[in-house]
Amino acid sequence: MTQHACINTHPKERPAAAAPSSGPAALLQALRADTPLVACITNAVATNFTANVLLAVGAAPAMVDITGEAGPFAAGAPPC
């Protein structure tokens, strides 16, 4: 059984997940097709590096360095 990560689309709208035996390239392609929004609670030193890594793999980073912003940001996310 294939497990899906929480993404911001309805389950019927999700692209088919890559089979586990299809390798890293297919998994990366599936990730890039979803463009997941990733909330990151980080500090000023790690923000740029973390955002660049997430952008490189096809995610959409949302950088949060004030813990008080994390709650309202998460409250706006659709349920998994």
C-alpha positions in Angstrom: 0.0 0.0 0.0 1.3 3.4 -1.0 1.4 6.1 1.7 0.8 9.7 0.8 2.2 12.8 2.5 -0.2 15.6 3.4 -0.5 17.9 0.4 -2.9 20.7 -0.3 -5.1 18.9 -2.8 -8.1 16.6 -2.6 -7.1 12.9 -2.6 -8.7 12.4 -6.0 -6.7 15.3 -7.4 -3.4 13.9 -6.3 -1.1 12.6 -9.0 -0.4 8.9 -8.8 2.4 8.2 -6.4 5.5 6.5 -7.7 5.9 2.8 -6.9 8.6 2.2 -4.3 10.7 0.2 -6.9 10.7 3.0 -9.3 13.7 4.7 -7.7 14.7 8.1 -6.4 14.2 9.9 -9.8 10.5 8.9 -9.9 10.0 9.9 -6.3 11.6 13.3 -7.0 9.4 13.7 -10.0 6.3 13.0 -8.0 7.4 15.5 -5.3 7.9 18.2 -7.9 4.5 17.5 -9.4 2.8 18.1 -6.1 4.8 21.2 -5.1 4.0 20.9 -1.4 4.0 23.9 0.9 6.4 23.2 3.7 6.3 25.3 6.8 9.7 25.7 8.4 10.4 27.0 11.9 14.0 28.0 11.7 16.6 30.5 12.8 18.3 33.3 10.8 21.4 31.2 10.2 19.6 28.2 8.6 16.8 30.0 6.7 18.5 30.6 3.4 20.1 27.1 3.2 16.8 25.4 4.2 14.7 27.4 1.7 17.2 26.7 -1.1 17.2 22.9 -0.4 13.4 22.8 -0.4 13.2 24.9 -3.6 15.8 22.6 -5.3 13.6 19.5 -4.7 10.4 21.3 -5.9 8.7 22.3 -2.6 7.4 25.7 -1.7 9.1 26.8 1.5 7.3 29.1 4.0 10.0 30.2 6.4 8.9 31.1 10.0 11.5 32.3 12.5 9.0 33.6 15.1 7.3 30.8 16.9 4.2 32.9 17.4 3.7 32.8 13.6 3.6 29.0 13.4 0.2 28.6 15.0 -1.7 30.9 12.7 0.2 29.5 9.7 -0.7 25.9 10.6 -4.3 26.9 11.3 -4.7 28.0 7.7 -3.5 24.6 6.3 -6.0 22.2 5.0 -6.5 19.0 7.1 -4.6 15.9 6.0 
